[in-house]
Amino acid sequence: MDPFYSPFDFAIQENPYPVYAELREKSPVYRNETDDFWALSRHGDVLSALRDSARFSSRNGLRIEPAFWGPEAEKFFSFVAMDPPKHTRMRGLVSRAFTARRVQELEPRIREIARDCVRPHLDGGTFDLMTDFAGRFPTDVISELVGVPEADRGMVRDLGMAIMYRGEEGGDLPPEALQAIGALVGYYTDLTIERSKKRRGDLLSGLLDAADGDDRLTPEEIVGVLILLVGAGIETTMLTLGNAWHAAWLHPAERARALGGRIGDWIEETLRWEPTSQVLARTATEDITLHGVTIPADAKVLLLTGAANRDPSVFPDPDRFDLDRDTGASLAFGNGRHHCLGANLGRLEARIALEEVTAVVADYEIDEAGAQRVHSSNDRGFVTLPTRITARR
C-alpha cells in the first residue's frame, strides 16, 4: 500500500513519525493530489531545498492554508515570505536591530520574567506547564524585547494567544484570530508612531533606527516584523518548552539527567527529536527532478523538517531520545538564507525557563489523560500539560 500523508490529518498530527519513516523509505518525493502539494522527507533533500531559494521560493509563504498562502503571505510572515532581493534588504535591516548584544543584555530580565511566571504555580504540587507558564512567559519576553509598556502586556498576551491558530482540519483562520491580528496591527502601528517620537533602548527603537545608507524600514514593514514575532518568537518557544517537558517525561533516565543540569542538551535533543516546526512550505520556481520524480513549476512543496530530523542516515537510532546525541545537523531552525534569525533568543528563553523550573522541581509526572495537543498543519506541541511535581528540598 502506498503511504498517505496530509499535514491536516488529526491522526497523523498525533504521531507523524511512523508516516515520516514510510515516506523517507518508499516515497521521498511524495504527491498528495487532494491537498495539491508535494513533500520531501529525507534530510539531504530538505537541507538542499532550504539552501536553494532560487528553485524553492518562499514568495507564497510557509503554510499552504488559503488564509496564509499566496502573493500576500508577507503580511503574515514579513521577510520570511520573501525572496532576494526583497528578503536580503529586509533581513539585513532587521539584523541591525536584532543583534546578539541586544539578546544577551536581555538575559537578566528574562530570568526575572521566568521567576514571576513560574513560582506562583508550584506551591500546590500541581500545575499546567502550558497554561500556567509556557503560554505567558515568551509573550512577556517578546513584549520586553519590543518595548511594550507594562500596562499593555496583558492585552498583547491575550491577542497573541488568539492569533495562535488551533483550527479544524484544513480550516482557515477563525474570525476571532483575524480580529486579533487586526487589533495587534493597530496597536503596534500606534506604538511605532509613539516610539518614532521618543526612542528607548528596545527592539522597536532599533528597528526605527536601522539603516543601510538612506534605506530604512517603513512603519508598515516594522509592524510586519512585530507581527512575525508573535509566531516566530512566542509560539515556537511556548511549544518547545512543552515538547521538552513531555519528551523528558517519556524517558525517565534522560529526565533524571535533564533535571540534574543537562539543560542545554535537553533543549537541543528536543529540538531534534520533537521540533515545534514540522513543515515548511515552498514554491517550485521550475520543474525539479528528484529520485526520478519531477515536481512541476509553481507546485506547492512541503519540506518535512520533522521527518528530516529523524532520518537514520544522519541520526543513528533516530527515534531514541538521547541527551548525548550530536544534534549539529538538526534542521529545527531551518537552514540557508531563511535560518531563523531568533534562534539564539529562542534557545536563551528555553534555557532560562527550564533552569528556573528545575531549580524548584526535583521530579514530575504528567497526567497523560489531561494532556492535549495542538492541531496545526505545521506546528507540533501541546495546549495543556497537567503536571504533578515533587519539589526540591
C-alpha positions in Angstrom: 0.0 0.0 0.0 1.3 3.5 -0.9 1.9 5.8 2.1 -0.6 8.6 2.9 0.4 11.9 4.3 -1.5 15.1 4.9 -0.5 17.9 7.4 -4.2 18.4 8.1 -5.0 14.9 9.3 -5.6 14.8 13.0 -4.5 11.2 13.4 -1.1 11.9 11.7 -0.7 15.1 13.8 -1.0 12.9 16.9 2.1 10.9 15.8 3.5 11.7 12.4 6.8 9.9 12.8 5.8 6.4 11.5 4.3 8.2 8.5 7.5 10.1 8.0 9.6 6.9 8.1 7.4 5.4 5.4 7.7 8.5 3.3 11.5 8.5 3.6 11.7 4.9 2.6 9.0 4.5 0.0 8.1 7.9 -1.4 10.8 10.5 -0.7 9.1 12.8 -3.3 5.5 12.4 -2.2 2.4 13.7 -4.1 -0.9 14.5 -2.4 -3.4 15.1 -5.1 -6.3 16.1 -2.8 -4.5 18.9 -1.0 -2.3 19.7 -4.0 1.2 19.5 -2.7 4.4 17.6 -3.0 6.5 16.7 0.1 10.2 16.0 0.7 11.1 13.9 3.8 14.8 12.9 3.6 17.3 15.0 5.4 19.6 15.6 2.4 16.7 16.7 0.2 15.1 19.0 2.8 18.5 20.6 3.5 19.3 21.1 -0.2 15.9 22.7 -0.7 16.3 25.0 2.3 19.6 26.2 0.8 18.2 26.6 -2.7 15.9 29.6 -2.5 16.2 30.1 -6.3 14.3 26.9 -7.1 12.4 26.6 -3.8 10.9 30.0 -3.3 9.3 31.5 -0.2 7.2 34.0 -2.1 3.9 32.4 -1.3 4.6 31.9 2.4 5.3 29.0 4.8 1.8 27.4 5.2 -0.5 26.1 2.5 -3.8 27.0 4.0 -5.7 29.6 1.8 -5.6 32.1 4.6 -1.8 32.1 4.6 -0.8 31.0 1.1 -0.3 33.4 -1.8 1.5 36.5 -3.0 0.3 38.5 0.1 1.8 36.0 2.5 4.4 38.6 3.7 1.5 40.2 5.6 1.7 37.3 8.0 5.3 36.3 7.6 7.2 39.5 6.8 10.6 38.9 5.2 10.4 35.2 5.9 7.9 35.1 2.9 10.2 37.0 0.6 13.0 36.1 -1.9 16.0 38.1 -2.8 16.4 41.0 -3.3 13.5 41.9 -1.0 14.5 39.3 1.5 18.1 40.4 1.5 17.2 44.0 2.2 14.6 43.3 4.9 16.6 40.7 6.8 19.7 42.9 6.6 17.9 45.9 8.2 16.2 43.8 10.8 19.5 42.1 11.7 21.0 45.6 12.5 18.4 45.9 15.3 18.0 42.3 16.4 21.6 41.9 17.5 23.3 39.3 19.6 24.2 42.0 22.1 20.5 43.1 22.4 19.6 39.5 23.1 22.4 38.9 25.7 21.6 42.2 27.5 18.0 40.9 28.0 19.1 37.8 29.9 18.7 39.2 33.5 15.2 40.5 32.7 14.2 37.2 31.0 15.2 35.4 34.2 13.0 37.8 36.3 10.1 37.2 34.0 10.6 33.4 34.2 10.6 33.5 38.0 7.5 35.8 38.1 5.7 33.4 35.7 6.6 30.0 37.3 6.9 30.5 41.1 3.3 31.2 42.0 2.2 27.9 40.4 4.5 25.5 42.1 3.4 25.7 45.7 0.4 23.3 45.5 2.3 20.4 43.9 0.3 20.6 40.6 0.3 23.0 37.7 -0.2 23.0 33.9 3.1 23.8 32.2 1.4 25.3 29.2 -1.5 27.4 30.6 0.3 28.4 33.9 3.7 29.1 32.5 4.7 28.4 28.9 1.8 30.4 27.4 2.7 33.6 29.3 6.5 33.5 29.6 7.6 34.0 26.0 4.8 36.6 25.4 6.1 38.7 28.2 9.7 38.3 27.0 8.8 39.5 23.5 6.9 42.4 25.0 10.0 43.3 27.0 12.2 43.0 23.9 9.9 45.1 21.7 9.3 47.7 24.4 5.6 47.2 25.1 4.6 49.1 28.2 3.8 47.0 31.3 0.2 48.3 31.3 -0.4 46.9 27.8 1.2 43.5 28.2 -1.9 41.6 29.3 -3.8 42.8 26.3 -0.9 41.9 23.9 -0.7 38.5 25.6 -4.5 37.9 25.0 -4.3 39.0 21.4 -1.2 36.8 20.7 -2.9 33.7 22.2 -6.0 34.4 20.0 -3.8 34.5 16.9 -2.1 31.2 17.6 -4.4 29.2 15.4 -5.8 25.9 16.7 -8.4 25.3 14.0 -10.1 22.4 12.4 -8.6 20.1 9.8 -7.9 22.1 6.7 -9.7 25.1 8.1 -8.9 28.8 7.6 -8.3 31.2 10.4 -11.4 31.7 12.6 -12.9 35.3 12.7 -11.6 35.9 16.2 -8.0 35.2 15.1 -8.4 37.6 12.2 -9.8 40.2 14.5 -6.9 39.7 16.9 -4.4 40.2 14.1 -6.2 43.4 13.1 -6.2 44.7 16.7 -2.5 43.9 17.1 -1.6 45.6 13.8 -3.4 48.6 15.1 -1.7 48.5 18.5 1.8 48.1 17.0 1.1 50.8 14.5 0.3 53.3 17.3 3.3 52.1 19.3 5.6 52.6 16.3 4.3 56.1 15.8 4.8 56.9 19.5 8.3 55.4 19.6 9.3 57.3 16.4 8.9 60.5 18.5 10.9 59.2 21.5 13.4 56.4 21.3 14.2 53.9 24.0 16.7 51.0 24.3 14.3 48.5 22.9 13.9 46.5 19.6 11.3 48.8 18.2 13.6 51.8 18.6 16.4 49.7 17.0 14.1 48.9 14.0 13.3 52.6 13.6 17.0 53.4 13.6 18.2 50.6 11.4 19.6 52.0 8.2 21.7 51.0 5.2 22.8 54.3 3.9 19.5 56.2 3.2 17.4 53.0 3.3 15.2 52.4 6.3 12.3 50.2 7.2 9.0 51.7 6.7 6.5 51.8 9.6 4.4 49.2 7.8 7.5 46.9 7.4 8.3 47.4 11.1 4.7 46.4 12.1 5.0 43.3 9.9 8.2 42.3 11.8 6.4 42.7 15.1 3.5 40.6 14.0 6.0 37.9 12.8 7.4 37.8 16.4 4.0 36.5 17.6 4.5 33.2 15.8 8.3 33.1 15.5 9.1 34.5 18.9 6.2 33.4 21.1 4.5 30.3 19.8 7.7 28.5 18.9 9.2 29.0 22.4 6.0 28.1 24.1 5.6 24.8 22.2 9.3 24.0 22.6 9.0 24.2 26.4 6.0 21.8 26.3 7.8 19.4 24.0 10.9 19.3 26.2 8.8 18.7 29.3 6.8 15.9 27.6 9.9 14.2 26.0 11.7 14.0 29.3 8.6 12.6 31.0 8.5 9.8 28.4 12.2 8.9 29.1 12.8 8.7 32.8 16.6 8.1 32.6 17.0 11.1 30.4 14.7 13.1 32.6 16.9 12.5 35.6 19.9 13.8 33.6 18.0 16.8 32.3 16.8 17.7 35.8 20.3 17.1 37.0 21.6 20.0 35.0 21.8 18.9 31.3 19.5 21.7 30.3 21.3 22.7 27.1 21.4 19.1 25.8 17.8 18.6 26.8 16.8 21.6 24.7 18.9 20.6 21.7 17.7 17.0 21.6 14.1 18.1 22.0 14.5 20.4 19.0 15.9 17.4 17.0 13.5 14.7 18.3 10.3 16.8 18.6 10.8 20.1 16.7 8.0 22.6 17.0 8.1 23.5 13.3 7.5 20.2 11.5 6.7 21.6 8.0 7.9 24.5 5.9 6.2 25.3 2.6 8.0 26.4 -0.6 7.0 27.1 -4.2 8.9 25.4 -7.0 10.1 28.0 -9.5 10.9 25.5 -12.2 10.5 21.7 -12.9 12.6 19.9 -10.3 13.5 16.2 -10.6 14.5 14.2 -7.5 14.7 10.4 -7.2 13.3 10.0 -10.7 10.2 12.1 -9.9 9.5 15.6 -11.4 7.9 18.3 -9.3 6.3 20.8 -11.8 7.0 24.5 -11.7 4.7 26.6 -9.4 3.9 23.5 -7.3 3.5 23.7 -3.5 6.3 21.8 -1.9 6.3 20.9 1.8 9.7 20.4 3.4 9.2 18.0 6.3 11.8 19.1 8.8 10.2 16.8 11.4 10.9 13.9 9.1 14.4 15.1 8.3 15.3 15.3 11.9 14.7 11.6 12.3 16.4 10.4 9.2 18.5 7.4 10.2 21.1 8.2 7.6 22.0 11.3 9.6 20.9 10.4 13.2 21.6 6.8 14.2 18.6 5.2 16.1 16.7 8.4 15.4 13.6 7.6 17.5 15.7 7.3 20.7 15.7 10.5 22.9 19.4 10.8 23.9 21.0 13.8 25.6 24.4 12.6 24.5 23.5 12.8 20.8 25.3 15.1 18.3 22.4 17.3 17.1 24.6 19.5 14.9 22.7 18.5 11.7 19.3 19.4 13.2 17.0 21.5 11.0 14.8 22.7 13.8 15.7 26.3 13.0 15.8 25.8 9.2 18.9 26.4 7.2 20.2 28.7 4.4 19.2 32.3 4.0 16.0 31.7 6.0 17.7 30.2 9.0 15.8 31.5 12.0 17.0 35.0 12.9 15.8 34.5 16.5 17.4 31.1 17.1 19.7 32.5 19.8 16.9 34.2 21.6 14.7 31.1 21.4 17.5 28.9 22.9 18.2 31.5 25.6 14.5 31.7 26.6 14.2 27.9 26.7 17.4 27.5 28.8 16.4 30.2 31.3 12.8 28.9 31.6 13.9 25.3 32.3 16.6 26.4 34.6 14.1 28.3 36.7 11.6 25.5 36.7 14.1 22.7 37.5 15.6 24.9 40.3 12.5 24.1 42.3 11.3 20.8 40.7 13.1 17.6 41.6 10.8 15.4 39.6 7.4 15.4 38.0 4.6 13.3 36.5 2.3 14.3 33.6 -1.3 13.5 33.5 -1.4 12.0 30.0 -5.2 11.8 30.1 -5.4 15.5 30.6 -2.7 16.4 28.1 -4.0 18.0 24.9 -2.1 18.5 21.6 -2.4 21.5 19.3 -4.0 20.9 15.9 -1.8 22.6 13.3 -0.6 21.9 9.8 3.0 22.9 10.6 3.5 23.1 14.4 3.7 20.3 17.0 3.2 20.8 20.7 0.7 20.9 23.5 -2.2 23.1 24.6 -2.2 21.6 28.1 0.3 19.5 30.1 -1.2 18.9 33.6 1.8 18.2 35.9 2.3 16.9 39.5 5.6 17.9 40.9 8.0 16.7 43.6 9.6 19.9 45.0 13.2 20.2 45.7 14.0 20.2 49.4 
